[in-house]
Amino acid sequence: MAPESRHRAKRSLGQNFLVDANLQRKIVAAVGAGPGDEVLEVGPGRGALTGHLAGRVRRLVVVELDRALAGDLREEYRDEPSVSVVEGDVLRTELETVTEDWPRTRVVGNIPYNITTPILFHLLKRPRPADIVLMVQREVADRIVAAPGGAGYGALSVGVQSVARAELLFPVPPKAFRPVPRVASAVVRVTPVAPPPLDASDEERLRRLTRAAFQWRRKQMQKILRDHPDLSLSREAVTSAEEVLGMDLRRRPETLSPPMLLSLARHLLRGRGGSRNPSGEVGLTD
């Protein structure tokens, strides 16, 4: 493992290194990878989790943006043929090309908290891996697993839960890291549902609707559907949806479950184009 003295954490890269060995082992145990598995580790840093995985799984691919840390990992594991070090930005990496069997790959990572949502949705692009275990900010973990009506429920909750099962596994205190962050952390498991429960068009419609709905989360759904510039549906269309779906659209979006929002998206947005961001995914805000 790379000596800690050689590399100070870079704030610009959101680096906080996990130094608690017990928690390192607990995270690796949560991944549940065995000798026949391929594992992708996002943001290995100094190799805290890498050291517990190398040589214990069939293949370990680590993706590290920091050039110096990637070089140290490459040197550390030069005699371990099962370890492959990819130097680069995970958001710009086509993960199917660096793994041998992406849909069967298990993902783990202690990722930069300032880009948690982009990384999570990059990992959830089609095709999806077998499962994902991530260290994230506790507030974000609560949002990922939030139920309708909860304070943290929003576009992130819907986007994840519509295609995967999400669990909050355990909290991680700030003292487990160096440098010590100002926020609490937690480990979550996100397990994509296979086969995918929605087709690609339904996923796009749902993301378009939830993006608009949670931008205006304090307004009633009927007003959002009519007045949000990304939707601009007619009063007649909204009234028809209420009648056909048996849904009271005077409710706020935070009270509607992912299946309810999907029903709305299918009914109202079928045949309507959606704007895409450069990654090919409909953008999310929360």
C-alpha positions, 0 to 999 in steps of 0.5 A: 500500500502506498505510504501515507507520508507521500500523499496528502489528501487533495481537497480539489479531488474530494479526497478523504482516506479511510484509515479504520481497518475494521471498517475497511474489512466491514465494507469488503465483507458487504461486497461479498465478492469471492474467488470467482468474482470480478470487482471494480473499485472506484477511487481506491486512493491509497489502497485501503480497500484494494489491499483487502480485495487483491488476490482474493477475487478473480479480477480487480479493476481499480479506477483512480483519477490521481496520477500519483496514487494510480502510479503507486497502486500500479507499482504496489500490485505489479506482481499481482496479475489479477489487479488492473489499474486504470488511471482516469476519471470514472465519469469518462470511463466506459466501464464495460470496456475496462471489465471483462463481464460488466453485468456480473461485476461487483462495484465498491468505492469510497467516492468523492462526496461532491460528485456522488450523484453523477457517479452513482447514475453513471454506474446505473447506466445501461447495462448495469453491474451486479451490485454497488456498495458505496461510501457516501455522505450520510445525508445522501445515503438517507436520500437514496433510501428515502420513502415517499413522504420522507424529508429526503425523498426526491429525484435521487430516491426515485431515480435509484429506486425505480431501477434498483433496490437500495439499502443503508448498511451502516454509518461511518463516523468522521474519525474513520478518515484522514483528513477528518471530514466535517460530515458523517458518512454511511455505506449503501448497497444499490442492487440493480434489478435484473432484468431491468423493470423499465425499458429505456424509454420509460426510464427517460420519461420518468427522469424527465418527470421527476426532474421537473417535479422535484424542482418545484417540489412544494407545488401540487403535481397538477400545477407542475404538469401544467406550468413547468416549462419542461412539461407544459401539459394542457389542463385537459391532459392533466384532468384525463390523467387523474381520471384514468389513473385514479390519482389525486394530482393535488398532491405534492410530488414528495408524496408520490411513490416511484410506481405512481410517478412512472404511471404518470410519466407513461400516461402523459409523456408517451410520444413526447421528446425529452432533453438529454445531457451529454452523457445520454441520460436525462438530467436529475436535480434534487 
